[in-house]
Amino acid sequence: MGDTGARSMIDPISDETIRRYREQGFVHVPGVLDADEVARYAEAAAQLLDSHMEIWDGVNGVEVNYVAQAWRKSDTIRELALHPAIGSIALQLADGPMRLYTSEVLAKEPHKAAPTLVHDDETGLPLSSLSRALTAWVALSDVPVERGCLSYVPRSHLRPPEHRQEHMTSFEEFADITDIWPEFPWQPRVTVPLRAGDVAFHHCRTVHLAGSNTSDARRMGHGIVYVNADATYRPGVQDGHMAGFEPGQPLDDEGFPLITL
């Protein structure tokens, strides 16, 4: 997967890429978007940040500025969230039917953003049946180490349930990773800088974090969350967009479209 040109929506990914993702819990796929696409989507993302920005304020300060449910707020970002090349790769990695759950625009401002806390994505998803759920982190700017790129803990998606926080109903329940996984401090971490147009995919149980942005430029990305097609609602955090859903109700309406090749 060392090519740098934009991918066709029907390009298969290599068996080696799939193997690495399933063994390690993350994989970097370069050149998924071309330069024109990056420019168009980055402009739309910046406009959303201007009009709908929220602030994620962590223990050490503002970690990231973001727009939740971004794909519902911009036709251009909706196009990115449903981009056939990204969706095709997600389906091949997951090896099963998937739905788009949500997408977020994510920005770390220069010389301001604090490190992103250690976490996995499963904990914050108000859903059950997430065995294949994954996030596609789309770089809409170059993201070198100094700009706060993501680091992943290899094979952390394979932790047994007793070392995972599978769910929470409020952010007050969030547990420090070392409280639920005492071996975490001794786990290796792989830092993955991205060029604009690259996409990093990680399993919802893969532990990850991001550094500060110490550069002079904004770090901007778009996170697309795909979940098992048979995922069901489980009341939890950040579920305002699921008002009216009953516990155990499947995500089988147009608000959570099936991803198809």
N, C-alpha and C positions, 0 to 999 in steps of 0.2 A: 504494500500500500504506500509506495513512495512517490506516486505520481503527484504532480502539482497542478494539473489542469482541472477544470470543473468536470464533475461527473455527470454522465447521462443518468436519467431516472431509472434506466433498466440495467445499469451496470451491476453485475453481481460483485460482492466483496469476496476476498479470498478465504479459503478454508483456514488459513493461518490466522487471519484477522478474527474470524469467528472463534477459533480455538483460544486465542489470547484473551478475548473478551470473557469467555465462559470460565476460563481458569483464573484470570486475574481480577475480573469484575469491572474492568474499564478498558477502553481502547481509543487510540487517537487515529482519526481518519483525515488525512490532509486533502485540501483542494476540493471540498464538496461544493462550495459556491465559487463562482467566478468573480472577478473584480467589479463588474457592473452590478451584479446581484448584491454584493457586499455594500456597495455605495448606496444603493436604493434602500436596502433594509436598514442600514445604519442611520440614514436620514429619517426614516419613519420611526425608528426606535428613539432617536433624539427628540423628535416631536412629541412622542408619548411621554418621555421623561419631563418635558416642559409642561405638559398639561395634566398628567396623572401621577406624578412621582410620589412615592411613599418612601419613608426612611426606616431602615432596619438598624435600630440602635442597640448594640450589644454591650457587654460588660466593659469593654475597653473603648467604647465610642462607636461612631457610625461605621458599620461594616460595609453596607452597600445601599445604594439608592435603587429603587426598583419600581416596576409597574406590574401589579398582579393581574392575572387574567388578561394579559396583553393582547392575545389573539382575538378577544372579543371587543377590543377598543380601537382597532385599526385594520382596515381591509388589507393593507400591505403586510402587516405583521401576521394577520391570519394566513395570508399566502405563504409566509415563511414557516409558520407552525405546521402547515399542511404540505410543505415542500416535498414533492415526490421522491427526490433523491435521498433526503434525510429519512423520510418515512420508510423507504425501501430498505435502507441499511438497518434501521431499528427492527424491522420485521425479521430480517435475516439473523440478526444477533439474538433476538428473543425466541425465535423458532416457535411461534404460535401467534394466534390472532390478537391484535392490540387495538386500543382506542387512544385517541388524543384526550388527555385529561385536562391539561392546562399548559400555559406558557407564560414566562415572565421575562421582561426586559431587566437586565441587571447591569449596574454601572458602579465602578469604584472611581471616585474622583482623585485627581493627582494630589499627592502630599496630604491627603485628608483621611482616606478610608483606612480603618483598622483591619487587622486580620479577621477573616471569617472563621467562626468557631468550628471546632471539629464536630461533625455530625454525619448522619446518613439521611436519605430522603424518606425512607419508609416511615420513620417516626412521625413525620408531620403530614402524612397523607390520611385523610378521613375515609379510608377504604379498607376492605378485606380482599383476600385473594390477590396478592401482589407478587407472586413467585417470579414473574418475568418482568415486572415493571422496571423502566429505565428512564434516564434523562439524557437528552442530547444537548450538550452545551456548545452553542454555535458562536464562534468568535466573530464579532462585527468590527473588531479592531485588532491590530497585532497585540498579543498578550504575552510578552516575555516575562521572565520570573519577577523582574522589578515592578511590573505592573499588576501583580497579584493574581498570577495564574493558579489553577487548581493543582493540588497534590492529592494522591490517592494512596490508600493502604491496600496493597495487593492481597487478594484472597479474603478480604474482610467480609465480602458478601456471603462467604461460606461459614461464618460464625454460627454456632448453635443458638437456638432461641434464648437460652439463659444469658447469653452475652449480647443480646440485642434489646433495645427498647422499641417494641413493635408498634406502639401506638400511644398517643396522649390526647386527653380531652381539653387540656389547657397548657399554655406554655410554662406555667408554674411547675408542671410535672416533668419538665425536661431534665434529664439526668446527665451529669458529666460522664463522658465516655469511660473514664477510668473507674467509675462506680459500677458500671455494668460489664466492663471488659477490662479487668485488672492488668492483663498482658499488653494493653494498647501501647504504653510508653516504649516497649521494646520491639514494636512492629516497624518494619521498613516502610518508607514512604517514597513514592515516585512522583516527582514534579513534572508537569506536562505543559511547557510553553506552547502556545498556538499562534499561527499566523492567521490574519483575517481570512475567513472562508473555510478554515479547518473546523472540524467538529470532534469533540471528545464525548464518547458515550460511556455512561457508568450505570451499573445496576443500582436499584433503589436501596440495597443493603450495603453498598460499598461505602466505607468510611472515607470522608474527604474533608479538605480544608482549603483555605486560600490565604495568601499573604497580603500584606499592606500594598498599596500602590504608592511607591516611592518615586515614580517617574513624573515627567512633566505633562503626561497626556492621560486622558480618561480611558479606563478599561471598560469596554462595552461588550456585552454578550446577550444571547437570547437562550434561555433554558426551556426546552420542550419536554414535557413529562408524558410518557406513554405508559399505559397500564394494561393489564390483562383484559381481554374483551369481556370476560365474565366477572370482573371486579364488581363489588357491591358496596353500597354506602354504609359507613360505620361512623357515627357522629364523632367529630374530633375538631382539630384546629383548622382555621382557614377554610371553613366549609360554607361560608355565606352564600356562595353561588349555587349551593345545593338545597336552598330553602324549599320545603315541600317534599323532599325525599324522605322516605321512611327507612329506618334501619333494615339492612338486608336487601334494599331495592337495587336492582341492576342499573348500570349506566347505559341503558339501551335507547336513549333518545338522541336527537340531533345535536344536543349540547356536548356530546362526547362521541365524535364521529369515528367510525371504524377506519383503520388505516389499511389501504389496499395497494397492491403493487401496480 
